[in-house]
Amino acid sequence: MPDSLTRSFSNPPAALLERRFDLPDEDATLAFGGRFAQAILQVRLKYSSTPNERFPGLQVQLIGDLGAGKTTLVRATLRALGHAGRVRSPTYTLVEPYSLATETGPLELYHFDLYRFADPAEWADAGFREYFDAGAICLVEWPQRAGGLLGVPDLEFTLEQEGEGRVLIARAFSETGKSCLESC
């Protein structure tokens, strides 16, 4: 199995929900990114309307070969969340932070690209753990390069080329991820 399609966590639990999305062209990927953004906002709104509950954040692992559409999906999600500026691929910076204004207050989103990691220890050395514990959205490309250090994600999106388009297999591993995926 190619490195890009290997999970970043060993002994995966059973997915709470799995869905397949056919993305025949870039417009379909952009539309899915828009639905995903709306799902994030709906889940976050549910937490904000529940007393004494804080949005736990969302870790989304994006798996796929080079050119599979991972960054395109992240860009579409950011645009749908209201980001109007440039969306850079974090291949060299490793992480690009975004602070987005939403109806329920600021939303922190971090876009990671771990492609350049040669050893999972690099993830630990980079000090990224704090981003994942802050109630933020963490979209991680090439999560398998961190080995099992990221743990089980809320959502796993696997993108594969199929003909001229893509197929996205989405798996939810937490209740938050499941709620989000049900809205996509």
QUISULNOR-V642918 format. One record per residue. RES is the residue in one small letter. PHI is phi in radians with two decimals (none if undefined). OMEGA is omega in degrees with one decimal (* if undefined). Layout:
# QUISULNOR-V642918
res: (RES:RES)
phi: (PHI:PHI)
omega: (OMEGA:OMEGA)
This chain:
# QUISULNOR-V642918
res: (m:p:d:s:l:t:r:s:f:s:n:p:p:a:a:l:l:e:r:r:f:d:l:p:d:e:d:a:t:l:a:f:g:g:r:f:a:q:a:i:l:q:v:r:l:k:y:s:s:t:p:n:e:r:f:p:g:l:q:v:q:l:i:g:d:l:g:a:g:k:t:t:l:v:r:a:t:l:r:a:l:g:h:a:g:r:v:r:s:p:t:y:t:l:v:e:p:y:s:l:a:t:e:t:g:p:l:e:l:y:h:f:d:l:y:r:f:a:d:p:a:e:w:a:d:a:g:f:r:e:y:f:d:a:g:a:i:c:l:v:e:w:p:q:r:a:g:g:l:l:g:v:p:d:l:e:f:t:l:e:q:e:g:e:g:r:v:l:i:a:r:a:f:s:e:t:g:k:s:c:l:e:s:c)
phi: (none:-1.05:-0.93:-1.20:-1.88:-1.58:-1.08:-1.60:-2.35:-1.57:0.84:-1.10:-1.23:-1.16:-1.18:-1.29:-2.74:-2.33:-2.39:-1.94:-2.16:-1.50:-2.10:-1.18:-2.72:-1.08:-1.04:-1.18:-1.14:-1.10:-1.15:-1.10:-0.99:-1.15:-1.15:-1.11:-1.05:-1.11:-1.12:-1.03:-1.12:-1.12:-1.13:-1.14:-1.10:-1.05:-1.20:-1.22:-1.62:-1.79:-1.02:1.10:-2.06:-1.95:-1.02:-1.35:1.60:-2.64:-1.80:-2.09:-1.71:-1.86:-2.05:2.91:-1.15:-0.99:1.41:-1.32:1.92:-1.08:-1.18:-1.06:-1.13:-1.11:-1.04:-1.10:-1.12:-1.08:-1.04:-1.20:-1.48:1.82:-1.32:-1.76:-1.40:-1.22:-1.98:-1.63:-1.33:-1.49:-0.97:-1.73:-1.51:1.31:-2.56:-2.09:-1.57:-2.38:-1.98:-2.00:-1.51:-2.26:-1.07:-1.74:1.88:-1.10:-2.12:-1.62:-2.27:-2.13:-1.85:-1.82:-2.37:-1.74:-0.93:-1.37:-1.18:-1.78:-2.54:-0.98:-1.06:-1.08:-1.13:-1.10:-1.16:-1.27:1.30:-1.42:-0.92:-1.06:-1.13:-1.43:-1.84:-1.97:1.25:-1.74:-1.62:-2.06:-1.77:-2.07:-1.50:1.03:-1.10:-1.08:-1.26:-1.67:1.08:-1.56:-1.18:-1.38:1.32:-1.40:-1.38:-1.25:-2.37:-2.21:-1.94:-1.88:-1.88:-2.34:-1.29:-2.47:1.11:-1.50:-1.97:-2.35:-2.12:-1.98:-1.78:-1.93:-2.19:-1.84:-2.06:-2.43:-1.11:-1.12:-1.10:-1.08:-1.04:-1.14:-1.15:-1.09:-1.55:-1.43)
omega: (179.3:179.7:-174.8:-176.7:179.1:178.4:179.3:179.6:-179.5:-179.1:-175.9:172.9:175.2:176.9:175.9:179.6:175.4:178.9:177.0:176.7:174.7:-179.2:-172.5:-179.8:-178.0:178.8:178.8:176.8:178.1:178.6:177.6:177.2:176.9:177.8:179.1:178.2:178.8:177.6:177.2:-178.6:178.9:-179.9:179.9:178.0:178.5:178.7:-177.6:180.0:178.0:-178.5:176.0:174.9:-179.7:176.5:-174.8:-174.7:-175.8:173.7:179.8:178.7:-177.9:-175.2:177.0:179.0:173.2:179.1:-178.0:177.9:-179.0:-178.3:177.0:178.4:177.9:179.0:-179.9:179.0:179.2:178.9:-178.7:175.7:174.7:178.8:-177.2:-177.1:-179.7:175.5:-178.4:171.4:-177.9:-178.5:-177.8:179.7:-178.7:177.4:173.0:179.6:176.8:174.0:-172.8:176.8:177.3:-179.8:-178.4:178.1:-176.9:177.0:177.4:178.3:179.2:179.3:-178.4:170.6:-174.6:-176.5:-175.2:179.4:176.8:-176.0:179.4:179.5:178.4:177.9:179.8:-179.2:-177.7:177.7:-176.9:-175.5:-177.3:178.4:-175.3:-178.5:-171.2:-178.7:-177.3:170.8:178.6:177.9:-170.2:172.1:179.8:-177.6:-179.0:178.4:175.9:-178.3:179.3:-174.2:178.6:-177.5:-178.5:-179.4:170.6:179.2:172.6:177.0:176.1:-179.8:177.8:175.7:175.4:-175.2:178.3:-176.0:-178.4:170.3:176.4:173.2:-177.9:178.3:177.5:-179.6:176.5:177.3:177.9:177.6:179.0:178.2:179.2:-177.5:178.2:-178.8:-179.7:*)
